[in-house]
Amino acid sequence: MTEVTRQLVDAIGDAFNANDIDAVMQYFAGDAVFDHAAGPEVHGVRFEGKDNIRAVFAGLFDKVENVHWETRDFRIAGDKVFCEYRRTAKHKSGEVEDYLSVDILTFRDGLIVHKDTYYKQRTG
């Protein structure tokens, strides 16, 4: 079993902040699951398998000039990492997003097998 370390968490964050889909996907297991915060089910929208998860993040990276996750805090508890972020994005359309989010990452053998995302959404 590969230990989950601060260095691993930082490397994953760096890959996401580089908006580099290949760098990001090297950290996901083939059978990984990504539960997006919003969606019709209690778990949001679920994307299963590395190819489906790749499509989600590649789509995000394609529609933004840049997206950045600023780590505000994180905790490692065995095979889980709890990360608090401030996520900012500037879309090619000019739209700007800025919100707080939490990811719960579950690892197996040094790879993400479940990414569960929660976020604050502004209204009005």
Long-range contacts (C-beta under 8 A, 24 or more apart in sequence): 1-109, 2-107, 2-109, 2-110, 3-110, 4-76, 4-78, 4-79, 4-80, 4-81, 4-107, 4-110, 5-76, 6-76, 8-110, 9-74, 9-76, 9-81, 9-83, 9-105, 12-105, 12-112, 13-69, 13-71, 13-83, 16-57, 16-67, 16-69, 17-68, 17-69, 19-61, 19-64, 19-66, 19-67, 20-61, 21-54, 21-57, 21-58, 21-61, 24-57, 25-50, 25-53, 25-54, 25-57, 27-111, 27-112, 28-53, 28-111, 28-112, 28-115, 29-108, 29-109, 29-111, 29-112, 29-113, 31-113, 32-111, 32-112, 32-113, 32-114, 32-115, 33-113, 33-114, 33-115, 34-114, 34-115, 34-117, 35-114, 35-115, 35-116, 35-117, 36-117, 37-101, 37-117, 37-118, 37-119, 38-121, 43-116, 44-117, 53-115, 60-89, 63-91, 63-92, 63-93, 64-89, 64-90, 64-91, 64-92, 65-90, 65-91, 65-92, 66-90, 69-101, 72-100, 79-106, 79-107, 79-108, 80-104, 80-105, 80-106, 80-107, 81-105, 81-107, 87-119
